[in-house]
Amino acid sequence: MNESELIKKYFQKLSKKNPGAKNLNDDVFFDKKSNLVVSVDTYNEGIHFHNFKYPDLIIKKVLRSSISDLISKGVKPEFFFISASGNKKSFSKKNLKLISNSIKEEQKKYNLKLSGGDTTNSNKVSFSITTIGFAKKIIERNKAKVEDDIYLTGNIGDSFLGLKIIKNKINVNSNLKKYFLNQYYCPNLPFKFYKYINKFAHTSMDVSDGLISDIKKLVSNQKISFEIHINKIPISNMLKFYLKKYNKKKQEYLFSGDDYQVIFTSSKKNRILIKKISNKMNQKITIIGKINNRFKKNSLLLNNKPLNLLKFQGYYHKF
């Protein structure tokens, strides 16, 4: 079974008397009385990162992917806790110094505060991150409306190409290699977007497991459908260059996750407002599709022709 099936079958019923848990169908816990917002994520070597060759970069990836949950909910991340598992080799003095310096840099960059954690001995490296913020409201899942535009911040696809380079599945020149590896390890979060998204978004989440996989989660309990246009999905100039140089298809690089951009829906009446905010922030925000009624099927379109959604499912945790 996958992660959502596991949660629904064994744990969802345990949270029924706890409204802040959102029926375990969102990325955060939100308590309206205290304004407390909490997210918890676990990252395992071999699953969430290929290896621990660059500990200073891995910890940046882990931290940024963790705080992206709160950003997508319109919440400023403020405090974080780290629980780490490893051994003498992975947590050598040299590696611990690298990790410590990276955490210091991330705290300064995002105005975060390390607030506690735990350590255990293990043959494989693992991190669990708890991130905390405060807000009067959050943007929940399953609140999309028919005829909403579907938006995406930034670009996607770079991280997947970076992972393919790490796994030695492709060879590129040094400039491309440096760029795509950096995009994998240090995703360019739309950090300040948390200040504005509450003004117009009906529903939102970050893109972590893959665009199609995550939009299905975003609207999972609603009697609606989505329509995504591949030609509208934003990619970087470097990815465009790679696709052209090596004669690759765009759709092969868009749906595998690790992007940590925000996907959200909003009414058409907000298009001008969103454009103004995009310009003000110097943040790319792109309409990639729309929400349809329940009588239409979920669709992924290339040049207005439907593709098989099952081929672009992204990553699923299986148990």
Secondary structure, 3 states (H helix, E strand, C coil): CEHHHHHHHHCHHHHCCCHHHHHHCCCCEEECCCCEEEEEEEEEECCCECCCCCHHHHHHHHHHHHHHHHHHCCCCEEEEEEEEEECCCCCCHHHHHHHHHHHHHHHHHHCCEEEEEEEEECCCCEEEEEEEEECCCCCCCCCCCCCCEEEEECCCCHHHHHHHHHCCCCCCCHHHHHHHHHHHHCCCCCHHHHHCHHHCCCEEEECCCCHHHHHHHHCCCCCEEEEEEHHHCCCCHHHHHHHHHCCCCHHHHCCCCCCCCEEEEECHHHHHHHHHHHHHHCCCEEEEEEEEECCCCCEEEECCEEECHHHHCCCCCEC
